[in-house]
């Protein structure tokens, strides 16, 4: 029976030339990504670069008093561990699995050998990093200037773009931690969206019922991020 897992489920790996992909394939290790797993902590050393395939990872900043806020999400469109090739080796943020699934990982030493060749992986990773910086910047703007309803719409759409279906498994408490708002604010915002027929929420499961309406409801931040990803990378996120 053929395996349901394939490195090419990650769009960056899928975009590599055949020769580059074949060179990396023996070193790509499939791993499970359980919900809530911290891939790395603030200031921690990273030994692997991760390419999500069916999982979504949230990049979070945690304050001294324990409060957290999401600064970006990464799924099958990208990678986790940019500090390994940007030269910093560590980062003040943490990376936590937001939606369970799988990923492939590549050892740091293999990554650096590949980057030394100056090939397509380096090119794609750097362009992805620029798109990720745009997402981080736009998230900061969104959190400061837009309503919790709009932030929730943005978060839902960005997550849906990285999943095969229209269903997300996530508690309101976790969403509140991601958005950096009170749980009551998420409860109220989700209630608005459900009352208007955009989503159905029950026991940690969110089903998006009307994506076009969700896209009309969201602030401009979602479109800015999506447009920049599509401009910089050789593939398009789902619509």
Biotite code that builds the C-alpha atoms (Angstrom):
import biotite.structure as struc

atoms = struc.array([
    struc.Atom([0.000, 0.000, 0.000], chain_id="A", res_id=1, res_name="UNK", atom_name="CA", element="C"),
    struc.Atom([1.308, 3.437, -0.905], chain_id="A", res_id=2, res_name="UNK", atom_name="CA", element="C"),
    struc.Atom([2.115, 5.720, 2.013], chain_id="A", res_id=3, res_name="UNK", atom_name="CA", element="C"),
    struc.Atom([-0.324, 8.616, 2.551], chain_id="A", res_id=4, res_name="UNK", atom_name="CA", element="C"),
    struc.Atom([2.694, 10.803, 3.344], chain_id="A", res_id=5, res_name="UNK", atom_name="CA", element="C"),
    struc.Atom([4.888, 12.426, 0.733], chain_id="A", res_id=6, res_name="UNK", atom_name="CA", element="C"),
    struc.Atom([7.441, 15.251, 1.100], chain_id="A", res_id=7, res_name="UNK", atom_name="CA", element="C"),
    struc.Atom([5.896, 16.887, -1.961], chain_id="A", res_id=8, res_name="UNK", atom_name="CA", element="C"),
    struc.Atom([2.813, 17.640, 0.139], chain_id="A", res_id=9, res_name="UNK", atom_name="CA", element="C"),
    struc.Atom([4.957, 20.563, 1.294], chain_id="A", res_id=10, res_name="UNK", atom_name="CA", element="C"),
    struc.Atom([4.847, 23.198, -1.449], chain_id="A", res_id=11, res_name="UNK", atom_name="CA", element="C"),
    struc.Atom([8.457, 24.342, -0.984], chain_id="A", res_id=12, res_name="UNK", atom_name="CA", element="C"),
    struc.Atom([9.764, 20.814, -1.407], chain_id="A", res_id=13, res_name="UNK", atom_name="CA", element="C"),
    struc.Atom([7.401, 20.248, -4.314], chain_id="A", res_id=14, res_name="UNK", atom_name="CA", element="C"),
    struc.Atom([8.787, 23.355, -6.052], chain_id="A", res_id=15, res_name="UNK", atom_name="CA", element="C"),
    struc.Atom([12.376, 22.058, -6.013], chain_id="A", res_id=16, res_name="UNK", atom_name="CA", element="C"),
    struc.Atom([13.972, 20.894, -9.277], chain_id="A", res_id=17, res_name="UNK", atom_name="CA", element="C"),
    struc.Atom([14.072, 17.091, -9.590], chain_id="A", res_id=18, res_name="UNK", atom_name="CA", element="C"),
    struc.Atom([17.831, 16.934, -9.023], chain_id="A", res_id=19, res_name="UNK", atom_name="CA", element="C"),
    struc.Atom([17.703, 19.043, -5.841], chain_id="A", res_id=20, res_name="UNK", atom_name="CA", element="C"),
    struc.Atom([14.737, 17.093, -4.496], chain_id="A", res_id=21, res_name="UNK", atom_name="CA", element="C"),
    struc.Atom([16.418, 13.746, -5.151], chain_id="A", res_id=22, res_name="UNK", atom_name="CA", element="C"),
    struc.Atom([19.521, 14.926, -3.299], chain_id="A", res_id=23, res_name="UNK", atom_name="CA", element="C"),
    struc.Atom([17.493, 15.886, -0.206], chain_id="A", res_id=24, res_name="UNK", atom_name="CA", element="C"),
    struc.Atom([15.039, 12.988, -0.198], chain_id="A", res_id=25, res_name="UNK", atom_name="CA", element="C"),
    struc.Atom([17.210, 10.436, 1.712], chain_id="A", res_id=26, res_name="UNK", atom_name="CA", element="C"),
    struc.Atom([17.681, 12.965, 4.533], chain_id="A", res_id=27, res_name="UNK", atom_name="CA", element="C"),
    struc.Atom([14.022, 13.991, 4.897], chain_id="A", res_id=28, res_name="UNK", atom_name="CA", element="C"),
    struc.Atom([12.613, 12.337, 8.020], chain_id="A", res_id=29, res_name="UNK", atom_name="CA", element="C"),
    struc.Atom([8.842, 11.986, 8.494], chain_id="A", res_id=30, res_name="UNK", atom_name="CA", element="C"),
    struc.Atom([7.656, 12.865, 11.999], chain_id="A", res_id=31, res_name="UNK", atom_name="CA", element="C"),
    struc.Atom([4.284, 13.185, 13.741], chain_id="A", res_id=32, res_name="UNK", atom_name="CA", element="C"),
    struc.Atom([3.339, 16.669, 14.929], chain_id="A", res_id=33, res_name="UNK", atom_name="CA", element="C"),
    struc.Atom([0.977, 16.276, 17.917], chain_id="A", res_id=34, res_name="UNK", atom_name="CA", element="C"),
    struc.Atom([-1.266, 19.157, 18.960], chain_id="A", res_id=35, res_name="UNK", atom_name="CA", element="C"),
    struc.Atom([0.444, 21.471, 21.439], chain_id="A", res_id=36, res_name="UNK", atom_name="CA", element="C"),
    struc.Atom([3.974, 20.159, 20.862], chain_id="A", res_id=37, res_name="UNK", atom_name="CA", element="C"),
    struc.Atom([6.586, 22.897, 21.203], chain_id="A", res_id=38, res_name="UNK", atom_name="CA", element="C"),
    struc.Atom([9.024, 22.390, 18.322], chain_id="A", res_id=39, res_name="UNK", atom_name="CA", element="C"),
    struc.Atom([11.329, 24.925, 19.883], chain_id="A", res_id=40, res_name="UNK", atom_name="CA", element="C"),
    struc.Atom([11.252, 27.312, 22.818], chain_id="A", res_id=41, res_name="UNK", atom_name="CA", element="C"),
    struc.Atom([12.420, 30.899, 23.106], chain_id="A", res_id=42, res_name="UNK", atom_name="CA", element="C"),
    struc.Atom([16.217, 31.015, 22.994], chain_id="A", res_id=43, res_name="UNK", atom_name="CA", element="C"),
    struc.Atom([16.519, 27.284, 22.406], chain_id="A", res_id=44, res_name="UNK", atom_name="CA", element="C"),
    struc.Atom([18.916, 25.726, 19.930], chain_id="A", res_id=45, res_name="UNK", atom_name="CA", element="C"),
    struc.Atom([17.364, 24.125, 16.856], chain_id="A", res_id=46, res_name="UNK", atom_name="CA", element="C"),
    struc.Atom([18.841, 21.051, 15.244], chain_id="A", res_id=47, res_name="UNK", atom_name="CA", element="C"),
    struc.Atom([16.321, 20.618, 12.410], chain_id="A", res_id=48, res_name="UNK", atom_name="CA", element="C"),
    struc.Atom([14.462, 22.503, 9.719], chain_id="A", res_id=49, res_name="UNK", atom_name="CA", element="C"),
    struc.Atom([10.818, 21.405, 9.536], chain_id="A", res_id=50, res_name="UNK", atom_name="CA", element="C"),
    struc.Atom([8.619, 21.198, 6.421], chain_id="A", res_id=51, res_name="UNK", atom_name="CA", element="C"),
    struc.Atom([4.969, 20.756, 7.518], chain_id="A", res_id=52, res_name="UNK", atom_name="CA", element="C"),
    struc.Atom([2.767, 18.669, 5.234], chain_id="A", res_id=53, res_name="UNK", atom_name="CA", element="C"),
    struc.Atom([-0.535, 18.128, 7.070], chain_id="A", res_id=54, res_name="UNK", atom_name="CA", element="C"),
    struc.Atom([0.134, 20.118, 10.249], chain_id="A", res_id=55, res_name="UNK", atom_name="CA", element="C"),
    struc.Atom([0.043, 23.821, 11.097], chain_id="A", res_id=56, res_name="UNK", atom_name="CA", element="C"),
    struc.Atom([2.564, 25.470, 13.428], chain_id="A", res_id=57, res_name="UNK", atom_name="CA", element="C"),
    struc.Atom([2.005, 28.703, 15.296], chain_id="A", res_id=58, res_name="UNK", atom_name="CA", element="C"),
    struc.Atom([4.906, 31.064, 15.962], chain_id="A", res_id=59, res_name="UNK", atom_name="CA", element="C"),
    struc.Atom([4.276, 32.742, 19.312], chain_id="A", res_id=60, res_name="UNK", atom_name="CA", element="C"),
    struc.Atom([5.894, 35.416, 21.415], chain_id="A", res_id=61, res_name="UNK", atom_name="CA", element="C"),
    struc.Atom([5.551, 34.866, 25.174], chain_id="A", res_id=62, res_name="UNK", atom_name="CA", element="C"),
    struc.Atom([5.927, 37.729, 27.641], chain_id="A", res_id=63, res_name="UNK", atom_name="CA", element="C"),
    struc.Atom([7.572, 37.541, 31.072], chain_id="A", res_id=64, res_name="UNK", atom_name="CA", element="C"),
    struc.Atom([4.179, 37.169, 32.795], chain_id="A", res_id=65, res_name="UNK", atom_name="CA", element="C"),
    struc.Atom([3.253, 34.211, 30.593], chain_id="A", res_id=66, res_name="UNK", atom_name="CA", element="C"),
    struc.Atom([0.893, 35.960, 28.181], chain_id="A", res_id=67, res_name="UNK", atom_name="CA", element="C"),
    struc.Atom([1.284, 34.947, 24.556], chain_id="A", res_id=68, res_name="UNK", atom_name="CA", element="C"),
    struc.Atom([0.342, 36.189, 21.096], chain_id="A", res_id=69, res_name="UNK", atom_name="CA", element="C"),
    struc.Atom([0.709, 34.612, 17.694], chain_id="A", res_id=70, res_name="UNK", atom_name="CA", element="C"),
    struc.Atom([3.004, 36.404, 15.266], chain_id="A", res_id=71, res_name="UNK", atom_name="CA", element="C"),
    struc.Atom([2.614, 34.022, 12.305], chain_id="A", res_id=72, res_name="UNK", atom_name="CA", element="C"),
    struc.Atom([1.454, 30.573, 11.241], chain_id="A", res_id=73, res_name="UNK", atom_name="CA", element="C"),
    struc.Atom([3.157, 28.099, 8.945], chain_id="A", res_id=74, res_name="UNK", atom_name="CA", element="C"),
    struc.Atom([1.747, 25.041, 7.226], chain_id="A", res_id=75, res_name="UNK", atom_name="CA", element="C"),
    struc.Atom([2.367, 23.169, 4.014], chain_id="A", res_id=76, res_name="UNK", atom_name="CA", element="C"),
    struc.Atom([3.341, 26.385, 2.230], chain_id="A", res_id=77, res_name="UNK", atom_name="CA", element="C"),
    struc.Atom([6.521, 26.865, 4.222], chain_id="A", res_id=78, res_name="UNK", atom_name="CA", element="C"),
    struc.Atom([9.068, 25.782, 6.782], chain_id="A", res_id=79, res_name="UNK", atom_name="CA", element="C"),
    struc.Atom([9.946, 26.157, 10.461], chain_id="A", res_id=80, res_name="UNK", atom_name="CA", element="C"),
    struc.Atom([13.404, 27.167, 11.654], chain_id="A", res_id=81, res_name="UNK", atom_name="CA", element="C"),
    struc.Atom([14.498, 30.180, 9.599], chain_id="A", res_id=82, res_name="UNK", atom_name="CA", element="C"),
    struc.Atom([17.132, 31.110, 12.192], chain_id="A", res_id=83, res_name="UNK", atom_name="CA", element="C"),
    struc.Atom([19.143, 28.056, 11.092], chain_id="A", res_id=84, res_name="UNK", atom_name="CA", element="C"),
    struc.Atom([19.889, 29.637, 7.714], chain_id="A", res_id=85, res_name="UNK", atom_name="CA", element="C"),
    struc.Atom([19.605, 33.321, 8.646], chain_id="A", res_id=86, res_name="UNK", atom_name="CA", element="C"),
    struc.Atom([22.605, 33.000, 10.960], chain_id="A", res_id=87, res_name="UNK", atom_name="CA", element="C"),
    struc.Atom([20.985, 33.546, 14.363], chain_id="A", res_id=88, res_name="UNK", atom_name="CA", element="C"),
    struc.Atom([20.760, 29.850, 15.376], chain_id="A", res_id=89, res_name="UNK", atom_name="CA", element="C"),
    struc.Atom([17.972, 30.692, 17.898], chain_id="A", res_id=90, res_name="UNK", atom_name="CA", element="C"),
    struc.Atom([14.965, 33.009, 18.202], chain_id="A", res_id=91, res_name="UNK", atom_name="CA", element="C"),
    struc.Atom([13.040, 34.742, 21.037], chain_id="A", res_id=92, res_name="UNK", atom_name="CA", element="C"),
    struc.Atom([9.749, 33.239, 19.797], chain_id="A", res_id=93, res_name="UNK", atom_name="CA", element="C"),
    struc.Atom([8.453, 29.703, 20.266], chain_id="A", res_id=94, res_name="UNK", atom_name="CA", element="C"),
    struc.Atom([6.872, 27.349, 17.739], chain_id="A", res_id=95, res_name="UNK", atom_name="CA", element="C"),
    struc.Atom([3.867, 25.251, 18.795], chain_id="A", res_id=96, res_name="UNK", atom_name="CA", element="C"),
    struc.Atom([1.781, 22.807, 16.769], chain_id="A", res_id=97, res_name="UNK", atom_name="CA", element="C"),
    struc.Atom([-1.636, 24.412, 16.283], chain_id="A", res_id=98, res_name="UNK", atom_name="CA", element="C"),
    struc.Atom([-3.178, 21.688, 14.118], chain_id="A", res_id=99, res_name="UNK", atom_name="CA", element="C"),
    struc.Atom([-1.858, 18.151, 14.458], chain_id="A", res_id=100, res_name="UNK", atom_name="CA", element="C"),
    struc.Atom([-0.535, 16.235, 11.495], chain_id="A", res_id=101, res_name="UNK", atom_name="CA", element="C"),
    struc.Atom([2.874, 15.433, 10.054], chain_id="A", res_id=102, res_name="UNK", atom_name="CA", element="C"),
    struc.Atom([5.998, 17.112, 8.770], chain_id="A", res_id=103, res_name="UNK", atom_name="CA", element="C"),
    struc.Atom([9.379, 16.219, 7.320], chain_id="A", res_id=104, res_name="UNK", atom_name="CA", element="C"),
    struc.Atom([12.517, 17.459, 8.990], chain_id="A", res_id=105, res_name="UNK", atom_name="CA", element="C"),
    struc.Atom([16.053, 18.002, 7.778], chain_id="A", res_id=106, res_name="UNK", atom_name="CA", element="C"),
    struc.Atom([19.135, 17.996, 9.988], chain_id="A", res_id=107, res_name="UNK", atom_name="CA", element="C"),
    struc.Atom([20.918, 21.313, 10.394], chain_id="A", res_id=108, res_name="UNK", atom_name="CA", element="C"),
    struc.Atom([24.175, 19.973, 8.951], chain_id="A", res_id=109, res_name="UNK", atom_name="CA", element="C"),
    struc.Atom([22.410, 18.756, 5.797], chain_id="A", res_id=110, res_name="UNK", atom_name="CA", element="C"),
    struc.Atom([20.623, 22.083, 5.427], chain_id="A", res_id=111, res_name="UNK", atom_name="CA", element="C"),
    struc.Atom([23.860, 24.050, 5.648], chain_id="A", res_id=112, res_name="UNK", atom_name="CA", element="C"),
    struc.Atom([25.571, 21.815, 3.095], chain_id="A", res_id=113, res_name="UNK", atom_name="CA", element="C"),
    struc.Atom([22.646, 22.363, 0.742], chain_id="A", res_id=114, res_name="UNK", atom_name="CA", element="C"),
    struc.Atom([22.734, 26.120, 1.272], chain_id="A", res_id=115, res_name="UNK", atom_name="CA", element="C"),
    struc.Atom([26.461, 26.138, 0.512], chain_id="A", res_id=116, res_name="UNK", atom_name="CA", element="C"),
    struc.Atom([25.558, 24.949, -2.982], chain_id="A", res_id=117, res_name="UNK", atom_name="CA", element="C"),
    struc.Atom([23.506, 28.109, -3.518], chain_id="A", res_id=118, res_name="UNK", atom_name="CA", element="C"),
    struc.Atom([20.720, 26.141, -5.174], chain_id="A", res_id=119, res_name="UNK", atom_name="CA", element="C"),
    struc.Atom([16.966, 26.408, -5.387], chain_id="A", res_id=120, res_name="UNK", atom_name="CA", element="C"),
    struc.Atom([16.301, 25.453, -1.746], chain_id="A", res_id=121, res_name="UNK", atom_name="CA", element="C"),
    struc.Atom([18.249, 28.514, -0.632], chain_id="A", res_id=122, res_name="UNK", atom_name="CA", element="C"),
    struc.Atom([16.383, 30.696, -3.114], chain_id="A", res_id=123, res_name="UNK", atom_name="CA", element="C"),
    struc.Atom([12.944, 29.417, -2.062], chain_id="A", res_id=124, res_name="UNK", atom_name="CA", element="C"),
    struc.Atom([13.721, 29.533, 1.664], chain_id="A", res_id=125, res_name="UNK", atom_name="CA", element="C"),
    struc.Atom([14.845, 33.161, 1.491], chain_id="A", res_id=126, res_name="UNK", atom_name="CA", element="C"),
    struc.Atom([11.794, 34.204, -0.521], chain_id="A", res_id=127, res_name="UNK", atom_name="CA", element="C"),
    struc.Atom([9.575, 32.344, 1.941], chain_id="A", res_id=128, res_name="UNK", atom_name="CA", element="C"),
    struc.Atom([11.282, 34.222, 4.780], chain_id="A", res_id=129, res_name="UNK", atom_name="CA", element="C"),
    struc.Atom([10.420, 37.548, 3.147], chain_id="A", res_id=130, res_name="UNK", atom_name="CA", element="C"),
    struc.Atom([6.780, 36.461, 2.859], chain_id="A", res_id=131, res_name="UNK", atom_name="CA", element="C"),
    struc.Atom([6.837, 35.352, 6.506], chain_id="A", res_id=132, res_name="UNK", atom_name="CA", element="C"),
    struc.Atom([8.133, 38.770, 7.587], chain_id="A", res_id=133, res_name="UNK", atom_name="CA", element="C"),
    struc.Atom([5.176, 40.339, 5.774], chain_id="A", res_id=134, res_name="UNK", atom_name="CA", element="C"),
    struc.Atom([2.797, 38.055, 7.676], chain_id="A", res_id=135, res_name="UNK", atom_name="CA", element="C"),
    struc.Atom([4.417, 39.013, 10.991], chain_id="A", res_id=136, res_name="UNK", atom_name="CA", element="C"),
    struc.Atom([4.229, 42.724, 10.196], chain_id="A", res_id=137, res_name="UNK", atom_name="CA", element="C"),
    struc.Atom([0.610, 42.519, 9.087], chain_id="A", res_id=138, res_name="UNK", atom_name="CA", element="C"),
    struc.Atom([-0.315, 40.514, 12.193], chain_id="A", res_id=139, res_name="UNK", atom_name="CA", element="C"),
    struc.Atom([1.060, 43.311, 14.371], chain_id="A", res_id=140, res_name="UNK", atom_name="CA", element="C"),
    struc.Atom([-1.028, 45.866, 12.466], chain_id="A", res_id=141, res_name="UNK", atom_name="CA", element="C"),
    struc.Atom([-4.126, 43.667, 12.656], chain_id="A", res_id=142, res_name="UNK", atom_name="CA", element="C"),
    struc.Atom([-3.813, 43.073, 16.399], chain_id="A", res_id=143, res_name="UNK", atom_name="CA", element="C"),
    struc.Atom([-3.502, 46.806, 17.012], chain_id="A", res_id=144, res_name="UNK", atom_name="CA", element="C"),
    struc.Atom([-6.137, 48.241, 14.682], chain_id="A", res_id=145, res_name="UNK", atom_name="CA", element="C"),
    struc.Atom([-8.799, 45.627, 13.905], chain_id="A", res_id=146, res_name="UNK", atom_name="CA", element="C"),
    struc.Atom([-11.641, 44.057, 15.882], chain_id="A", res_id=147, res_name="UNK", atom_name="CA", element="C"),
    struc.Atom([-11.493, 40.579, 17.413], chain_id="A", res_id=148, res_name="UNK", atom_name="CA", element="C"),
    struc.Atom([-14.128, 39.528, 14.856], chain_id="A", res_id=149, res_name="UNK", atom_name="CA", element="C"),
    struc.Atom([-11.815, 40.553, 12.010], chain_id="A", res_id=150, res_name="UNK", atom_name="CA", element="C"),
    struc.Atom([-8.767, 38.986, 13.646], chain_id="A", res_id=151, res_name="UNK", atom_name="CA", element="C"),
    struc.Atom([-10.651, 35.712, 14.061], chain_id="A", res_id=152, res_name="UNK", atom_name="CA", element="C"),
    struc.Atom([-11.701, 35.794, 10.393], chain_id="A", res_id=153, res_name="UNK", atom_name="CA", element="C"),
    struc.Atom([-8.073, 36.363, 9.356], chain_id="A", res_id=154, res_name="UNK", atom_name="CA", element="C"),
    struc.Atom([-6.869, 33.532, 11.560], chain_id="A", res_id=155, res_name="UNK", atom_name="CA", element="C"),
    struc.Atom([-9.528, 31.139, 10.250], chain_id="A", res_id=156, res_name="UNK", atom_name="CA", element="C"),
    struc.Atom([-8.759, 31.910, 6.601], chain_id="A", res_id=157, res_name="UNK", atom_name="CA", element="C"),
    struc.Atom([-4.994, 31.624, 7.029], chain_id="A", res_id=158, res_name="UNK", atom_name="CA", element="C"),
    struc.Atom([-5.496, 28.272, 8.756], chain_id="A", res_id=159, res_name="UNK", atom_name="CA", element="C"),
    struc.Atom([-7.924, 27.002, 6.097], chain_id="A", res_id=160, res_name="UNK", atom_name="CA", element="C"),
    struc.Atom([-5.407, 27.850, 3.367], chain_id="A", res_id=161, res_name="UNK", atom_name="CA", element="C"),
    struc.Atom([-3.046, 25.364, 4.985], chain_id="A", res_id=162, res_name="UNK", atom_name="CA", element="C"),
    struc.Atom([-5.544, 22.515, 5.508], chain_id="A", res_id=163, res_name="UNK", atom_name="CA", element="C"),
    struc.Atom([-7.263, 20.198, 2.994], chain_id="A", res_id=164, res_name="UNK", atom_name="CA", element="C"),
    struc.Atom([-10.807, 20.726, 4.282], chain_id="A", res_id=165, res_name="UNK", atom_name="CA", element="C"),
    struc.Atom([-13.039, 23.288, 5.980], chain_id="A", res_id=166, res_name="UNK", atom_name="CA", element="C"),
    struc.Atom([-12.727, 21.977, 9.533], chain_id="A", res_id=167, res_name="UNK", atom_name="CA", element="C"),
    struc.Atom([-10.380, 23.103, 12.309], chain_id="A", res_id=168, res_name="UNK", atom_name="CA", element="C"),
    struc.Atom([-9.964, 21.520, 15.727], chain_id="A", res_id=169, res_name="UNK", atom_name="CA", element="C"),
    struc.Atom([-9.172, 24.245, 18.205], chain_id="A", res_id=170, res_name="UNK", atom_name="CA", element="C"),
    struc.Atom([-10.589, 25.348, 21.581], chain_id="A", res_id=171, res_name="UNK", atom_name="CA", element="C"),
    struc.Atom([-11.572, 28.950, 22.231], chain_id="A", res_id=172, res_name="UNK", atom_name="CA", element="C"),
    struc.Atom([-8.918, 29.123, 24.959], chain_id="A", res_id=173, res_name="UNK", atom_name="CA", element="C"),
    struc.Atom([-6.191, 28.192, 22.472], chain_id="A", res_id=174, res_name="UNK", atom_name="CA", element="C"),
    struc.Atom([-7.519, 30.674, 19.902], chain_id="A", res_id=175, res_name="UNK", atom_name="CA", element="C"),
    struc.Atom([-7.473, 33.379, 22.585], chain_id="A", res_id=176, res_name="UNK", atom_name="CA", element="C"),
    struc.Atom([-3.844, 32.538, 23.350], chain_id="A", res_id=177, res_name="UNK", atom_name="CA", element="C"),
    struc.Atom([-2.999, 32.701, 19.647], chain_id="A", res_id=178, res_name="UNK", atom_name="CA", element="C"),
    struc.Atom([-4.682, 36.069, 19.137], chain_id="A", res_id=179, res_name="UNK", atom_name="CA", element="C"),
    struc.Atom([-3.518, 37.497, 22.459], chain_id="A", res_id=180, res_name="UNK", atom_name="CA", element="C"),
    struc.Atom([-7.057, 38.395, 23.582], chain_id="A", res_id=181, res_name="UNK", atom_name="CA", element="C"),
    struc.Atom([-9.381, 37.347, 26.399], chain_id="A", res_id=182, res_name="UNK", atom_name="CA", element="C"),
    struc.Atom([-11.293, 34.102, 25.949], chain_id="A", res_id=183, res_name="UNK", atom_name="CA", element="C"),
    struc.Atom([-14.557, 36.027, 26.363], chain_id="A", res_id=184, res_name="UNK", atom_name="CA", element="C"),
    struc.Atom([-13.630, 38.104, 23.318], chain_id="A", res_id=185, res_name="UNK", atom_name="CA", element="C"),
    struc.Atom([-13.179, 34.967, 21.204], chain_id="A", res_id=186, res_name="UNK", atom_name="CA", element="C"),
    struc.Atom([-16.479, 33.528, 22.511], chain_id="A", res_id=187, res_name="UNK", atom_name="CA", element="C"),
    struc.Atom([-18.295, 36.701, 21.487], chain_id="A", res_id=188, res_name="UNK", atom_name="CA", element="C"),
    struc.Atom([-16.592, 36.918, 18.069], chain_id="A", res_id=189, res_name="UNK", atom_name="CA", element="C"),
    struc.Atom([-17.239, 33.237, 17.296], chain_id="A", res_id=190, res_name="UNK", atom_name="CA", element="C"),
    struc.Atom([-20.865, 33.746, 18.358], chain_id="A", res_id=191, res_name="UNK", atom_name="CA", element="C"),
    struc.Atom([-21.230, 36.582, 15.863], chain_id="A", res_id=192, res_name="UNK", atom_name="CA", element="C"),
    struc.Atom([-19.801, 34.480, 13.030], chain_id="A", res_id=193, res_name="UNK", atom_name="CA", element="C"),
    struc.Atom([-21.982, 31.507, 13.935], chain_id="A", res_id=194, res_name="UNK", atom_name="CA", element="C"),
    struc.Atom([-25.147, 33.631, 14.197], chain_id="A", res_id=195, res_name="UNK", atom_name="CA", element="C"),
    struc.Atom([-24.456, 35.010, 10.727], chain_id="A", res_id=196, res_name="UNK", atom_name="CA", element="C"),
    struc.Atom([-24.044, 31.506, 9.272], chain_id="A", res_id=197, res_name="UNK", atom_name="CA", element="C"),
    struc.Atom([-20.309, 31.760, 8.532], chain_id="A", res_id=198, res_name="UNK", atom_name="CA", element="C"),
    struc.Atom([-19.125, 29.017, 10.902], chain_id="A", res_id=199, res_name="UNK", atom_name="CA", element="C"),
    struc.Atom([-20.387, 26.277, 13.173], chain_id="A", res_id=200, res_name="UNK", atom_name="CA", element="C"),
    struc.Atom([-18.528, 25.896, 16.465], chain_id="A", res_id=201, res_name="UNK", atom_name="CA", element="C"),
    struc.Atom([-18.939, 22.965, 18.853], chain_id="A", res_id=202, res_name="UNK", atom_name="CA", element="C"),
    struc.Atom([-16.648, 21.295, 21.407], chain_id="A", res_id=203, res_name="UNK", atom_name="CA", element="C"),
    struc.Atom([-13.338, 22.438, 20.031], chain_id="A", res_id=204, res_name="UNK", atom_name="CA", element="C"),
    struc.Atom([-14.317, 21.983, 16.385], chain_id="A", res_id=205, res_name="UNK", atom_name="CA", element="C"),
    struc.Atom([-14.877, 24.853, 13.957], chain_id="A", res_id=206, res_name="UNK", atom_name="CA", element="C"),
    struc.Atom([-16.486, 24.173, 10.585], chain_id="A", res_id=207, res_name="UNK", atom_name="CA", element="C"),
    struc.Atom([-16.417, 27.002, 8.061], chain_id="A", res_id=208, res_name="UNK", atom_name="CA", element="C"),
    struc.Atom([-19.810, 27.035, 6.346], chain_id="A", res_id=209, res_name="UNK", atom_name="CA", element="C"),
    struc.Atom([-19.476, 30.046, 4.054], chain_id="A", res_id=210, res_name="UNK", atom_name="CA", element="C"),
    struc.Atom([-15.941, 30.971, 3.047], chain_id="A", res_id=211, res_name="UNK", atom_name="CA", element="C"),
    struc.Atom([-16.925, 33.746, 0.576], chain_id="A", res_id=212, res_name="UNK", atom_name="CA", element="C"),
    struc.Atom([-18.796, 35.569, 3.354], chain_id="A", res_id=213, res_name="UNK", atom_name="CA", element="C"),
    struc.Atom([-15.825, 35.058, 5.661], chain_id="A", res_id=214, res_name="UNK", atom_name="CA", element="C"),
    struc.Atom([-13.566, 36.643, 3.044], chain_id="A", res_id=215, res_name="UNK", atom_name="CA", element="C"),
    struc.Atom([-15.921, 39.627, 2.769], chain_id="A", res_id=216, res_name="UNK", atom_name="CA", element="C"),
    struc.Atom([-15.963, 39.992, 6.558], chain_id="A", res_id=217, res_name="UNK", atom_name="CA", element="C"),
    struc.Atom([-12.191, 39.865, 7.094], chain_id="A", res_id=218, res_name="UNK", atom_name="CA", element="C"),
    struc.Atom([-9.968, 42.948, 7.222], chain_id="A", res_id=219, res_name="UNK", atom_name="CA", element="C"),
    struc.Atom([-7.475, 43.720, 4.446], chain_id="A", res_id=220, res_name="UNK", atom_name="CA", element="C"),
    struc.Atom([-4.653, 42.004, 6.364], chain_id="A", res_id=221, res_name="UNK", atom_name="CA", element="C"),
    struc.Atom([-5.566, 38.560, 5.014], chain_id="A", res_id=222, res_name="UNK", atom_name="CA", element="C"),
    struc.Atom([-5.402, 39.679, 1.369], chain_id="A", res_id=223, res_name="UNK", atom_name="CA", element="C"),
    struc.Atom([-2.103, 41.530, 1.920], chain_id="A", res_id=224, res_name="UNK", atom_name="CA", element="C"),
    struc.Atom([-0.436, 38.405, 3.325], chain_id="A", res_id=225, res_name="UNK", atom_name="CA", element="C"),
    struc.Atom([-1.905, 36.072, 0.684], chain_id="A", res_id=226, res_name="UNK", atom_name="CA", element="C"),
    struc.Atom([-0.922, 38.378, -2.171], chain_id="A", res_id=227, res_name="UNK", atom_name="CA", element="C"),
    struc.Atom([2.668, 38.627, -0.951], chain_id="A", res_id=228, res_name="UNK", atom_name="CA", element="C"),
    struc.Atom([3.019, 34.840, -0.641], chain_id="A", res_id=229, res_name="UNK", atom_name="CA", element="C"),
    struc.Atom([1.726, 34.421, -4.183], chain_id="A", res_id=230, res_name="UNK", atom_name="CA", element="C"),
    struc.Atom([4.038, 37.153, -5.494], chain_id="A", res_id=231, res_name="UNK", atom_name="CA", element="C"),
    struc.Atom([7.176, 35.692, -3.942], chain_id="A", res_id=232, res_name="UNK", atom_name="CA", element="C"),
    struc.Atom([6.652, 31.944, -4.275], chain_id="A", res_id=233, res_name="UNK", atom_name="CA", element="C"),
    struc.Atom([6.078, 29.706, -7.326], chain_id="A", res_id=234, res_name="UNK", atom_name="CA", element="C"),
    struc.Atom([2.778, 28.307, -6.118], chain_id="A", res_id=235, res_name="UNK", atom_name="CA", element="C"),
    struc.Atom([-0.588, 29.683, -5.057], chain_id="A", res_id=236, res_name="UNK", atom_name="CA", element="C"),
    struc.Atom([-2.407, 29.117, -1.786], chain_id="A", res_id=237, res_name="UNK", atom_name="CA", element="C"),
    struc.Atom([-5.881, 27.597, -2.134], chain_id="A", res_id=238, res_name="UNK", atom_name="CA", element="C"),
    struc.Atom([-8.887, 29.869, -2.646], chain_id="A", res_id=239, res_name="UNK", atom_name="CA", element="C"),
])
